[in-house]
Amino acid sequence: MIRKLVCIVALLILGGCAFIKDKIGYPNDERLAEAVSFLEKGNETSAAKLLEEITNSKYSVAGITDEALFRLSLLQLRKHSDAGAMHNVQKQLTKLQTEFPESQWSRMSWPLTEYLTQTESVRSDLRSLKQKYNSVVKENKELTLSNQQLQGANQTLTKENKEINQRIEKLKSLDIELEKKNRR
């Protein structure tokens, strides 16, 4: 009799836990449906807010949290110029792929993850090229300034060279005159 009572109590407790877990996931199901409705109406801000609430919930429910993660990641892709947002999207997609590997949303996220990884690689290369370009531009300015200084020095030397040549010619002509005077 006591065994039957213990079994009944255990079944009630386990059944109650399963019921509570289902009830906890249910509001997220409604939130997801509401978020999808907002998306269909074009209200991305409200949809994103609901999707964030679902993804930040303590309880992850397959079919709800995974879809919310995927949809939220897609919404946040619009902020592609913000590096923090892109990192957040990659983090959410990684969470989706690790926590829900069998989900259809996880399978759909793989090409997006690869694209984001390649995009980040290209952005990194672009930043590197911009830095190199800026250093080349700086070096070019320095060389242009140095070239201008050398051209100025060259003009000064050319002028001095002409003056020296003129003096040499004068000295030659004076030397020739002196020789003529000495011969007479």
Buried (B, 14 or more C-beta within 10 A) or exposed (E): EEEEEEEEEEEEEEEEEEEEEEEEBEBBBEBBEBBBEBBEEEEBEBBBBBBBBBBEBEEBBEBBBBBBBBBBBBBBBEEEEEEEBBEBBBEBBEBBBEBBEEBEBBEEBEEBBEEBEEEBEEEEEEEEEEEEEEEEEEEEEEEEEEEEEEEEEEEEEEEEEEEEEEEEEEEEEEEEEEEEEEEE
